């Protein structure tokens, strides 16, 4: 564990210093601001960390903090480098880390080039239909409308009527009403939403939520300041199968990960087989 902590301290220093080795020699094309232990901090580096439009006071503060941190890390790195005895182990770790980064970046470039935008809608729908048992809902979901209006809001009875007797015209009427009177209006008639999210700010306690939703499509609650109305247009209860439109993002992630893993595995296997066929692997006999 101690070695790992030292390794990450080492990498951190390298990142912040921008590569100590490169800073050993002064860059004559740049304007130096200061030098510590043969490492140079240039004026353009300081300027690059200051956001545009910053006040003079904020700019000085940001620059001062950056300079202090830069100097501190030069000194810590120099001190650590002179006092660590297991340099070879650290070099091996850095080389392993470098190899891992290069391999990862190359694999990501290949994946982007070969797999494109990921699975098609047809592939995702096929996966959903073949694995519905994996998409059982653990929470109740609904489509509908939520509106919160202050006590004493004008023509409140009209709002109640539009939502109780819901039709195509109701949405337009409710939206117009909400612009003038509502403190919160949400239309999710075209998007599945967790019922817990809908009622999180509503002063209501429900013991049997599934049964409550099944029995009530119009829900109205009031306190001393507001009226809260929820109009449920559709519902799917806990234990039923999650609708495809809601599961789609999860399915896309699952299939993309599978495609990536399969691609990388085939790519690595091919490299190995090509090396074997091309006799690029040499085994040595170790006689005892």
C-alpha positions as CSV (number, residue, x, y, z in Angstrom):
1,X,0.0,0.0,0.0
2,X,2.9,2.4,0.8
3,X,4.4,1.8,-2.6
4,X,1.1,2.5,-4.3
5,X,0.7,5.8,-2.4
6,X,4.2,6.8,-3.4
7,X,3.4,5.8,-7.0
8,X,0.4,8.1,-7.2
9,X,2.2,10.9,-5.5
10,X,4.9,10.5,-8.2
11,X,2.3,10.6,-11.0
12,X,0.6,13.6,-9.4
13,X,3.8,15.6,-9.3
14,X,4.5,14.7,-13.0
15,X,1.1,15.9,-14.0
16,X,1.3,19.2,-12.2
17,X,4.8,20.0,-13.3
18,X,3.9,19.1,-16.9
19,X,6.8,16.7,-17.0
20,X,9.8,17.6,-14.9
21,X,12.3,16.3,-17.5
22,X,11.0,18.7,-20.1
23,X,11.5,21.6,-17.7
24,X,15.2,20.9,-17.0
25,X,16.2,23.0,-20.0
26,X,14.9,26.6,-20.3
27,X,12.7,27.2,-23.3
28,X,14.2,30.3,-24.9
29,X,11.0,31.0,-26.9
30,X,9.0,31.6,-23.7
31,X,9.0,34.2,-21.0
32,X,10.1,32.6,-17.6
33,X,8.4,33.8,-14.5
34,X,10.5,31.8,-11.9
35,X,12.9,28.9,-11.5
36,X,13.1,26.4,-8.8
37,X,15.6,23.4,-8.8
38,X,16.2,23.9,-12.5
39,X,12.5,23.8,-13.3
40,X,11.0,26.8,-15.0
41,X,7.5,28.2,-14.6
42,X,6.6,30.3,-17.7
43,X,4.3,33.4,-17.8
44,X,2.0,31.8,-20.4
45,X,1.4,28.9,-18.0
46,X,0.1,31.2,-15.3
47,X,-2.0,33.2,-17.8
48,X,-3.6,30.0,-19.1
49,X,-5.2,29.2,-15.7
50,X,-6.8,32.6,-15.3
51,X,-10.4,32.6,-16.7
52,X,-11.3,35.4,-19.1
53,X,-13.2,38.3,-17.6
54,X,-11.7,37.8,-14.1
55,X,-11.3,40.9,-11.9
56,X,-7.7,42.0,-11.1
57,X,-8.2,40.8,-7.5
58,X,-9.5,37.3,-8.5
59,X,-6.7,37.0,-11.1
60,X,-4.0,37.8,-8.6
61,X,-5.5,35.2,-6.2
62,X,-5.8,32.5,-8.8
63,X,-2.3,33.2,-10.0
64,X,-0.9,33.3,-6.5
65,X,-2.4,29.9,-5.6
66,X,-1.2,28.3,-8.8
67,X,2.4,29.6,-8.3
68,X,2.4,28.4,-4.7
69,X,1.2,25.0,-5.7
70,X,3.6,24.7,-8.5
71,X,6.6,25.6,-6.4
72,X,5.5,23.3,-3.6
73,X,5.2,20.3,-6.0
74,X,8.6,21.0,-7.5
75,X,10.1,20.9,-4.0
76,X,8.1,17.8,-2.9
77,X,9.1,16.0,-6.0
78,X,12.7,16.9,-5.7
79,X,12.7,15.9,-2.0
80,X,10.9,12.6,-2.7
81,X,13.2,11.7,-5.7
82,X,16.3,12.1,-3.5
83,X,14.9,10.1,-0.6
84,X,13.2,7.2,-2.3
85,X,15.4,4.1,-2.5
86,X,13.2,1.9,-4.7
87,X,13.5,4.0,-7.9
88,X,13.6,0.9,-10.1
89,X,10.2,-0.3,-8.7
90,X,8.7,3.1,-9.4
91,X,10.1,3.2,-12.9
92,X,8.5,-0.3,-13.5
93,X,5.1,1.0,-12.2
94,X,5.3,4.1,-14.4
95,X,6.1,2.0,-17.4
96,X,3.3,-0.4,-16.7
97,X,0.9,2.6,-16.3
98,X,2.2,4.1,-19.5
99,X,1.6,0.9,-21.4
100,X,-1.9,0.6,-19.9
101,X,-2.8,4.1,-21.0
102,X,-1.5,3.5,-24.6
103,X,-3.4,0.2,-24.9
104,X,-6.6,1.8,-23.5
105,X,-6.4,4.8,-25.8
106,X,-5.7,2.6,-28.8
107,X,-8.6,0.3,-28.0
108,X,-11.0,3.2,-27.5
109,X,-9.9,4.6,-30.9
110,X,-10.5,1.2,-32.5
111,X,-13.9,0.8,-30.9
112,X,-15.0,4.3,-32.0
113,X,-13.8,3.5,-35.6
114,X,-15.2,0.0,-35.9
115,X,-18.4,0.0,-33.8
116,X,-19.7,3.5,-34.7
117,X,-22.8,4.6,-32.9
118,X,-23.4,1.4,-31.1
119,X,-26.4,-1.0,-31.2
120,X,-29.4,-0.4,-33.5
121,X,-32.9,0.1,-32.3
122,X,-33.7,-3.4,-33.7
123,X,-30.9,-5.0,-31.7
124,X,-32.0,-3.2,-28.5
125,X,-35.7,-4.2,-29.0
126,X,-34.7,-7.8,-29.7
127,X,-32.6,-7.8,-26.5
128,X,-35.5,-6.4,-24.5
129,X,-38.0,-9.0,-25.8
130,X,-35.7,-11.8,-25.1
131,X,-34.7,-10.6,-21.6
132,X,-37.9,-9.1,-20.2
133,X,-37.4,-11.0,-16.9
134,X,-34.3,-8.8,-16.3
135,X,-36.4,-5.6,-16.4
136,X,-38.8,-6.1,-13.5
137,X,-39.8,-2.7,-11.9
138,X,-38.9,-2.2,-8.3
139,X,-40.8,1.1,-8.1
140,X,-44.0,2.4,-9.4
141,X,-43.9,4.6,-12.5
142,X,-46.5,6.9,-14.1
143,X,-47.2,9.3,-16.9
144,X,-49.2,12.3,-16.2
145,X,-49.4,15.9,-15.0
146,X,-48.4,17.6,-11.7
147,X,-49.4,21.2,-10.8
148,X,-48.9,23.2,-7.6
149,X,-50.9,26.4,-7.2
150,X,-51.3,28.8,-4.3
151,X,-54.4,28.9,-2.1
152,X,-56.8,31.4,-3.5
153,X,-55.7,31.0,-7.1
154,X,-58.4,32.3,-9.5
155,X,-60.7,29.9,-11.3
156,X,-59.3,27.0,-9.4
157,X,-62.5,25.0,-10.1
158,X,-61.8,25.2,-13.8
159,X,-58.4,23.6,-13.2
160,X,-59.9,20.8,-11.2
161,X,-62.5,20.2,-13.9
162,X,-59.9,20.1,-16.7
163,X,-57.8,17.5,-14.9
164,X,-60.7,15.4,-13.6
165,X,-62.3,15.2,-17.0
166,X,-59.1,14.9,-19.0
167,X,-59.2,15.2,-22.8
168,X,-57.0,16.6,-25.6
169,X,-58.0,20.2,-24.9
170,X,-57.1,19.8,-21.2
171,X,-53.4,20.0,-21.6
172,X,-53.6,23.3,-23.5
173,X,-55.9,24.8,-20.8
174,X,-53.8,23.6,-17.9
175,X,-50.6,24.9,-19.5
176,X,-52.2,28.4,-20.0
177,X,-53.5,28.3,-16.5
178,X,-50.1,27.3,-15.1
179,X,-48.3,30.2,-16.8
180,X,-50.4,32.7,-14.9
181,X,-51.0,30.9,-11.6
182,X,-48.8,27.8,-10.9
183,X,-45.6,27.8,-8.9
184,X,-44.8,24.4,-10.3
185,X,-46.1,22.7,-13.4
186,X,-44.8,19.4,-14.9
187,X,-46.1,17.6,-17.9
188,X,-44.8,14.1,-18.2
189,X,-47.6,12.5,-20.2
190,X,-45.1,11.3,-22.8
191,X,-42.4,10.1,-20.4
192,X,-42.4,7.5,-17.7
193,X,-41.5,9.0,-14.3
194,X,-41.0,7.4,-10.9
195,X,-44.1,8.1,-8.7
196,X,-41.8,8.8,-5.8
197,X,-40.2,11.7,-7.7
198,X,-43.7,13.1,-8.5
199,X,-44.8,13.2,-4.9
200,X,-41.5,14.1,-3.2
201,X,-42.7,17.7,-2.4
202,X,-46.3,16.8,-1.9
203,X,-47.6,16.7,1.7
204,X,-49.1,13.2,1.4
205,X,-48.4,9.8,3.1
206,X,-49.2,6.6,1.2
207,X,-48.8,3.2,2.8
208,X,-49.8,1.0,-0.1
209,X,-48.5,3.0,-3.0
210,X,-49.3,0.5,-5.7
211,X,-52.9,0.1,-4.5
212,X,-53.3,3.8,-4.2
213,X,-52.1,4.5,-7.8
214,X,-54.3,1.7,-9.1
215,X,-57.4,3.2,-7.4
216,X,-56.7,6.9,-8.0
217,X,-56.0,8.7,-11.3
218,X,-56.9,12.1,-9.9
219,X,-55.0,13.1,-6.7
220,X,-55.6,16.4,-4.9
221,X,-53.9,17.4,-1.7
222,X,-53.9,20.8,0.0
223,X,-52.1,22.5,2.9
224,X,-52.3,26.0,4.3
225,X,-50.5,27.5,1.4
226,X,-51.0,25.4,-1.7
227,X,-53.1,23.0,-3.7
228,X,-51.3,20.0,-5.3
229,X,-52.9,18.1,-8.1
230,X,-51.5,14.9,-9.8
231,X,-53.4,13.6,-12.8
232,X,-52.2,10.0,-13.7
233,X,-52.6,9.2,-17.4
234,X,-50.8,5.8,-17.3
235,X,-49.2,3.7,-14.7
236,X,-46.9,0.6,-14.4
237,X,-46.7,-0.9,-10.9
238,X,-43.8,-2.4,-9.1
239,X,-43.3,-6.0,-10.1
240,X,-44.5,-5.5,-13.7
241,X,-42.1,-5.3,-16.7
242,X,-40.4,-2.0,-17.2
243,X,-41.6,-0.4,-20.5
244,X,-39.1,-0.5,-23.4
245,X,-38.9,3.2,-23.8
246,X,-37.7,3.5,-20.1
247,X,-35.3,0.6,-20.3
248,X,-33.8,1.7,-23.6
249,X,-30.9,3.6,-22.1
250,X,-29.9,0.7,-19.9
251,X,-30.2,-1.7,-22.8
252,X,-28.0,0.5,-25.0
253,X,-25.3,0.6,-22.2
254,X,-25.5,-3.2,-21.8
255,X,-25.2,-3.9,-25.5
256,X,-22.5,-1.4,-26.1
257,X,-20.4,-2.8,-23.3
258,X,-20.9,-6.3,-24.7
259,X,-20.0,-5.2,-28.2
260,X,-16.8,-3.5,-26.8
261,X,-15.8,-6.5,-24.8
262,X,-16.4,-8.9,-27.7
263,X,-14.5,-6.7,-30.1
264,X,-11.5,-6.3,-27.8
265,X,-11.4,-10.1,-27.1
266,X,-11.5,-10.9,-30.8
267,X,-8.9,-8.3,-31.6
268,X,-6.5,-9.7,-28.9
269,X,-7.2,-13.3,-30.0
270,X,-6.4,-12.4,-33.6
271,X,-3.1,-10.7,-32.6
272,X,-2.1,-13.7,-30.7
273,X,-3.0,-16.2,-33.4
274,X,-1.2,-14.1,-36.0
275,X,1.9,-14.1,-33.8
276,X,1.7,-17.9,-33.5
277,X,1.2,-18.5,-37.2
278,X,3.9,-16.0,-38.1
279,X,6.2,-17.7,-35.6
280,X,6.9,-14.4,-33.8
281,X,6.8,-16.0,-30.4
282,X,10.0,-17.7,-29.3
283,X,10.0,-20.2,-26.4
284,X,13.3,-21.1,-24.7
285,X,14.0,-24.5,-23.3
286,X,15.1,-24.3,-19.7
287,X,17.0,-27.4,-18.9
288,X,17.6,-28.2,-15.2
